[in-house]
Amino acid sequence: MAGKAKSKKGNSANEKEPSPFAPAQIKKFIEEVKVEFTKIVWPDKKMSLGLTGIVVVLTVIISAYLGAVDLLLGKLVSSFLR
């Protein structure tokens, strides 16, 4: 009969979880977000500018490469179609 023993924890129909959209739950969520936001370590200005520069340079290089490939493939296709 040990296998038929049931836990009283999950059987109570009166125990309902509050709706996640209840005002109290929303307030609790916002407070938890504020606490987590204080734990964020933001990069300093020098790091941000350096990483932004890297992104800009790589964007220019990749766009030049893709533009050149597009131009070459366009010329190749147009030469075959003539």
HELIX and SHEET records of a PDB file:
HELIX    1   1 ALA A    2  LYS A    4  5                                   3    
HELIX    2   2 PRO A   23  PHE A   37  1                                  15    
HELIX    3   3 LYS A   45  LEU A   81  1                                  37    
END                                                                             
